[in-house]
Amino acid sequence: MIDIRELTDRYAVSPQIAPGDVAALKAAGFDRVICNRPDSEVGPDLAADALRAAVEEAGLTWIDNPVSGGGITPDNVVAQRAAVAPEAGRVFAYCRSGTRSTIVWAFAVAGTMPVDEIIAAAARGGYDLTPYRAQIEALAAAG
């Protein structure tokens, strides 16, 4: 069963999903699915191509933005920011545990939401972003 964790009314995350979970995402009203998990971490049945096929077959938009466990790059942040733009509708993102999808979202929305709200939204989903507060604040200040 899929573990959808709503961070905002437009953005949710979860641990790894399978192609069979896509129907539940569509039923939950999501418009877009972001894969933040690199294929090197999963087998072929959970690789991006397998999920992409299921997502697109369901009529949802697929975004591939793999975030390495070694760190989030500026390109990851830019891609996530574009993927969660208001016109994207309801967005669902996943990685191994949901943590990277939460952190890259926080970096992407820095400057568009107050830092305390970003950290509180993550906490509602079960993710502690307090160790990233300084980075989120710096990104918000940089615009």
Rosetta blueprint (number, residue, H / E / L):
1 M L
2 I L
3 D L
4 I L
5 R E
6 E E
7 L L
8 T L
9 D L
10 R L
11 Y E
12 A E
13 V E
14 S E
15 P L
16 Q L
17 I L
18 A L
19 P H
20 G H
21 D H
22 V H
23 A H
24 A H
25 L H
26 K H
27 A H
28 A L
29 G L
30 F L
31 D L
32 R E
33 V E
34 I E
35 C E
36 N L
37 R L
38 P L
39 D H
40 S H
41 E H
42 V L
43 G L
44 P H
45 D H
46 L H
47 A L
48 A H
49 D H
50 A H
51 L H
52 R H
53 A H
54 A H
55 V H
56 E H
57 E H
58 A L
59 G L
60 L L
61 T E
62 W E
63 I E
64 D E
65 N L
66 P L
67 V L
68 S E
69 G L
70 G L
71 G E
72 I L
73 T L
74 P H
75 D H
76 N H
77 V H
78 V H
79 A H
80 Q H
81 R H
82 A H
83 A H
84 V L
85 A L
86 P H
87 E H
88 A H
89 G L
90 R L
91 V E
92 F E
93 A E
94 Y E
95 C L
96 R L
97 S L
98 G L
99 T H
100 R H
101 S H
102 T H
103 I H
104 V H
105 W H
106 A H
107 F H
108 A H
109 V H
110 A E
111 G L
112 T L
113 M E
114 P L
115 V H
116 D H
117 E H
118 I H
119 I H
120 A H
121 A H
122 A H
123 A H
124 R H
125 G L
126 G L
127 Y L
128 D L
129 L L
130 T H
131 P H
132 Y H
133 R H
134 A H
135 Q H
136 I H
137 E H
138 A H
139 L H
140 A H
141 A H
142 A H
143 G L
